[in-house]
């Protein structure tokens, strides 16, 4: 067992999952969570998004801030691409195949047409350090094997939610 005592979080978050050697239990200052956003996320333009947010608001971007960005970007994209702007047109565009959001997660993100759930990769991270991005390869859902992010959550045939 490795015991980490790092009150200032200078090196503790780097200890688990990065050792490369024999796996050891780590106790102390770090835990792994599934989250929509991490201040340490750096891929696919996320560093710029985090830096711009911190500069503007003088704090780190949290998951709720990222989801507010996604919601605003979704509506903005829909009303820009569908000038009619009535609710039915905008809603159909948001839930259709033409909406393509790229909110710093490496792949196109959309809403499921059958239940309205937002399809997005999930970050597996410590408080400050991303470790992995899910969905993990090799676990497709039977009804939508071509849509990687549909491996997260309940699949269409199993769901009782229909919008």
C-alpha positions in Angstrom: 0.0 0.0 0.0 1.1 3.5 -0.7 0.0 6.2 1.7 -0.1 9.7 0.2 -0.1 12.8 2.5 -0.3 15.8 0.2 -2.5 18.5 1.7 -1.6 21.0 -1.0 -2.4 18.5 -3.8 0.9 19.1 -5.5 1.7 15.5 -6.3 -0.9 13.3 -4.7 -3.4 13.3 -7.7 -0.6 12.0 -9.9 0.2 8.9 -7.9 -2.8 6.6 -8.7 -3.3 5.1 -12.1 0.0 6.4 -13.5 2.6 4.2 -11.7 3.3 1.8 -14.6 4.6 -0.7 -12.2 2.9 -3.2 -10.1 -0.6 -2.2 -9.0 -0.8 -1.0 -5.5 -3.6 0.3 -3.3 -3.3 4.1 -2.8 -4.8 5.8 0.3 -4.9 9.4 1.1 -5.8 12.4 -0.9 -7.3 11.2 -4.2 -10.3 9.4 -5.5 -11.6 8.6 -9.0 -15.0 9.9 -10.2 -17.1 9.8 -13.4 -17.8 13.4 -14.4 -18.9 15.5 -17.4 -16.0 18.0 -16.9 -12.7 18.2 -15.1 -10.6 21.4 -14.6 -7.6 19.2 -15.6 -9.1 18.1 -18.9 -6.6 19.2 -21.7 -7.5 17.4 -24.9 -9.5 18.6 -27.9 -9.3 22.3 -27.0 -10.3 21.9 -23.4 -7.2 23.7 -22.1 -8.3 26.8 -24.0 -11.9 26.5 -22.7 -10.7 26.0 -19.1 -8.3 29.0 -19.4 -10.9 31.3 -21.0 -13.4 30.4 -18.3 -11.0 30.9 -15.5 -9.8 34.3 -16.9 -13.4 35.5 -17.3 -14.9 34.2 -14.0 -11.8 33.9 -11.8 -12.5 30.3 -10.9 -12.2 26.8 -12.4 -14.9 25.5 -14.7 -17.1 23.0 -13.0 -19.3 20.3 -14.6 -22.4 22.5 -14.2 -20.6 25.3 -16.0 -19.7 23.0 -18.9 -23.3 21.7 -19.2 -24.6 25.3 -19.2 -22.2 26.0 -22.1 -23.4 22.9 -23.9 -27.1 23.9 -23.4 -26.4 27.4 -24.6 -24.4 26.2 -27.6 -27.1 23.7 -28.5 -29.8 26.4 -28.7 -27.5 28.8 -30.4 -26.5 26.2 -33.0 -30.2 25.3 -33.7 -31.5 28.9 -34.1 -28.5 29.8 -36.3 -29.0 26.9 -38.6 -32.8 26.9 -38.6 -33.8 30.6 -39.2 -37.5 29.8 -38.8 -36.9 29.7 -35.1 -40.3 28.3 -34.0 -40.2 25.7 -31.2 -41.1 22.7 -33.4 -38.3 23.5 -36.0 -35.7 24.1 -33.3 -36.6 21.0 -31.3 -36.6 18.8 -34.4 -33.1 20.1 -35.3 -31.8 19.6 -31.8 -33.1 16.0 -31.7 -32.2 15.2 -35.3 -29.0 13.9 -36.9 -27.8 17.3 -38.3 -26.9 18.8 -34.9 -23.2 18.5 -34.4 -21.7 19.8 -31.2 -18.1 19.6 -30.4 -17.8 20.7 -26.7 -14.2 19.7 -26.1 -14.6 15.9 -25.9 -13.1 14.7 -29.2 -16.2 13.4 -30.9 -19.5 14.8 -32.3 -22.1 15.0 -29.5 -25.9 14.8 -30.0 -29.1 14.1 -28.3 -30.7 10.7 -28.6 -33.8 11.0 -30.8 -35.7 8.4 -28.8 -35.3 9.8 -25.3 -33.6 13.2 -25.6 -30.6 12.1 -23.5 -27.4 14.0 -24.4 -24.8 11.7 -25.8 -21.4 12.7 -24.5 -18.2 11.1 -23.4 -17.7 10.9 -19.6 -14.4 11.8 -18.1 -13.0 9.5 -15.5 -10.9 11.7 -13.3 -9.5 12.5 -9.9 -10.3 16.0 -8.6 -7.7 17.6 -10.8 -6.3 14.9 -13.2 -8.3 13.1 -16.0 -7.4 9.4 -16.1 -9.5 8.1 -19.0 -12.5 9.0 -21.2 -15.5 6.7 -21.5 -17.1 5.0 -23.3 -14.4 2.4 -23.3 -13.8 0.6 -26.6 -15.3 -2.8 -27.2 -18.6 -2.5 -25.4 -21.2 -1.6 -28.1 -25.0 -1.6 -27.5 -26.8 -4.1 -29.7 -29.3 -1.6 -31.1 -26.8 1.2 -32.0 -23.3 -0.3 -32.3 -22.2 2.5 -34.6 -22.7 5.2 -31.9 -20.0 4.8 -29.4 -21.5 7.1 -26.7 -24.6 5.0 -26.7 -22.8 2.4 -24.7 -23.3 4.7 -21.7 -26.7 4.3 -20.0 -29.7 2.2 -20.9 -30.1 1.1 -24.5 -33.2 2.0 -26.5 -34.9 -1.5 -26.4 -34.4 -1.6 -22.6 -35.7 1.9 -21.9 -39.3 2.8 -21.0 -38.6 6.5 -21.8 -39.9 7.5 -25.2 -40.1 11.2 -26.2 
